[in-house]
Amino acid sequence: MLGDVPPGPLLQSAGQRTVSIAHKDSSPGRIIIIITINQKSFTIMAHAKIQAKMNEATYSKFSRTLSMADRSGQLLESLDQLEMRVETLRETASAMEVEREFILEMIQSLQNGQELRNISAGEREELSLTAERLMGRTLCVEISIGTIRNSLQEEALRNATSVIDEIVKKLLDDMDGGRQQLLAVHAACVTEAPPVPIDQKFQAIVIGCALEDQKKIKRRLETLLRNVDNAKKNIKIMDHQKLEDPKTNGCQ
């Protein structure tokens, strides 16, 4: 049983709706409930919600467009910064590669230099061991800078490497002739007018190489020329010593 309903209307509000419970019927056990909804208020509220949703959708779309543009700009800026760091990294690695080659060249020069022969045997042995230790530690430093090449650039690099390798082999038998060839191919790698004839065929090959490979080829040729000049200098010194040694000439 619901019990008796108090006389008169009882109002309950839920948002903009108004519920009215009227009165109890005279028949035993029956209750008549009359619900009245404020239709005007409900309609106004519904329109307000629809308008709010439309404004929210428009604002969200507009904000999302701006946000995408901002994010795109931030990503582009980040990539620009990363590109600069990548180039700096490659330049630093390239400089380290040159430094490694220079250190190895200096160690070899000391090992083969005349200065090492002008000291006592004990000191020479100690310094030779130190030089070998430094050589080993330097060789343990591996620096690799990859270069992106197309098929034509790869073929050009192979051809240029093959030409230089053949010259190096010739240096063992004919140092003067090999040095002249080195000068000719090196002249093909420089921009200023060289004082020696240019190897036109080699120049065409080098032009077909990637830019980083061109720099490495030039650096290798310069290193070979320095080594050849140092070797010739050491040979002359040793030969001069033999001529000045009285025992070598049979003099007492």
Secondary structure, DSSP 8 states (H G I E B T S, - for coil): ------SS-EEEEETTEEEEE-EE-SSTT-EE------HHHHHHHHHHHHHHHHHHHHHHHHHHHHHHHHHHHHHHHHHHHHHHHHHHHHHHHHHHHHHHHHHHHHHHHHHHSGGGGGS-HHHHHHHHHHHHHHHHHHHT----------HHHHHHHHHHHHHHHHHHHHHHH-HHHHHHHHHHHHHTT-SS--SS---HHHHHHHHTS-HHHHHHHHHHHHHHHHHHHHHHHHHHHHHHHHHH-TTTTT--
